Amino acid sequence: MTDEAELLNRLKDGKLREQAFTELVRTHQERLYWQIRRMVVTHEDADDVLQNTLMKAWAGLDAFRGESKFGTWLHQIALHEAMNFLRKKKQTLSIDDEQTFVANLSADPYFDGNETQMQLQQAIRTLPEKQRAVFNMKYFDEMKFEEISEIFGTSVGALKASYHFAVKKITAYFEKLD
């Protein structure tokens, strides 16, 4: 992987900018996709949000000051784009929405989960946006709270509390199923 400082210099050079950005995307694209996908659920929506994320990143390159890592910066943009997408769709949990969610996830060729994994996804979907994002980053992406803290711009303690509440809600969801 390319050194961050060297990549930043290449991004500032008009002749090398596009190549450096392509490298940046190649390095982070899969992890960004799955961060977004866990929030918006469907592959098509995740692709759209990822594309918006990368377009915003490209447009905002001049504003990137290098105070955080590129990956952190991209995750911040992806998080904001996913949350904005969810707000625009006003995804509330009605019975019809839940049935549509289950049908869409079951039909999704990228989801190969069993019944327990399906139930976990349903439980995660009931969480508020921030708790859902924190839970996904910690549980699935195995990110450290310090890294998540940089993305959210909040304290580690607040994130630990969000994660703790998310785990309690997911546990309660499974207890109701028994």
N, C-alpha and C positions, 0 to 999 in steps of 0.2 A: 504494500500500500504506500502511496505517495505521502511524503512529509507534508503536514498541514501548511507550514510556512511557504514551502516551495509551491504548493498548489495555490495558495493565496496570491503569490506573485504572478503565477501563470494566469489566474483569473483577472488580474489587473492589466495584463498585457493584451491589448485588443487582438493581436494576431493569434494568441494562444488561448484566448478566453473560451471559445466554443469547445475546443478539445479538452480543456481542463474541466469545464462544466459536465461534459459527457462522462468523463472519468469519475467525477463526483457523483453523478447520477448512478452510474454503474455500481459504484461502491455501496450506495445507500438505498437503492431502489427497492430491493426485496424487503428489507426490514421496514421501510416506510409503508410499503404496500400492506404488510401484515398488521402494522399498527393501525392503519386506516381501516382495513378490512374488519378487524375485530370490533371496531366502533360502528361502522355503517352496515355490516353484515354481508351484503351481496357483492359478488365479484364486479359486476358492472358499475355499481356505485363506487366501489373502492377504486376502480380504474379511473373513473371520472374525477374523484377527489385527488387521487395521486397526480393526475395530469394537471389539475388546477394548482396543486402544491408546487410542482416543478416549474410551472409557468410563473408563479409568484416568486419562486426562488430566483429564476433567471432574471426577472424584472427587478428584483431587489438586490442583485449582486453588488451594485455600487454602494448600497446602504450597509452591507455586511462589513463590520469593523474588525472582526477577528477576536472579539472579546470572549467568544465561546467557540467550541469546536464546530466545524461544518455540520457534523451529524446532529448535534444538539440544535443548531439553528434550523436545519431541515425538519427535525422532529417537532419543533415549535410551530413551524408553518403548517405541517401536516395535521397537528392537533387542532389548531385553529380552523383549518379548512374542514376537517371532519366534524367538528362541533357546529360550525356554521351550516354545513350541509344538513345535519340532524335538526337544527332549529328550523331551517327552511322547510324541511319535510314534515316538521311537527309530528315526529314519531311518538305517538302516545300509545299506550297499551290497552286497546279495546280488544274484545274477543275476536273480532274479524281480523284485526292487525296481527294478533298472536297466531291465528290459523294461517294467515298469509305468510308470516315469518317462518313458521314451521315448514310449510309447503315449499317456500323458496329455498330454505336451507337444505331440505331433504333432496330437492331437485338439483342443487348446485353440484356440478361435477368436481369442484375443488374441495367439497366437504365430504370426508369419508368417515365421519364419526359414528359411533354406536349410540344407543339410546341415552346412556349416561352423558356422553359428550353433548348430545342434543339438549338434554335437560340443563346442563351447565350453561350452554349458550343462551337458553331461555332465561335462566336465573340472572346471568350477566346483563341481559337486555333490560331487566327490571331496575337496574341501578341508575342513579342519576349520572349524567354525562361525565362529570369529573371523576366520580368513583369508578365508573366503568373504564375510563382511560387509565387511571392509576392502577386498577386491578390488572388490566390487560398488560400494561408495561411491566409490572412486577411479576405477575404469575406466568404469562406466556413468553414475554421477551427477556425475562430474568434480569431486568435492569436494576441497578442499585438505586436506592432512594436518593442518593446524592445526584445521580444522573437525571432522574425524573424531576428532582427539585430544580435543576437548571432549565429543563424544558418548560415547566410550569411557572418558574419564577417565584416559587414559594418555599417555605421552610420544610426541612426534612420531617420535623415533628408533625406538621399539618398533613403531609403525605402519608405518614405512618398511620395517623388517625383515619384518614380517608380509606386506606387499604384495610385497616382493622374493621371499620364499619361495613365495607363492601363484603369482606369475608363473613361477617356476622349475618348480613342479609342473604348471602348465597346459602349459608348453612341453614338459615330459617326456611328458605325456599325448598331445600331438599327435605327438611323435617316435615313440611306440609305434605310432601308427596308420599310419605310413609303411612 
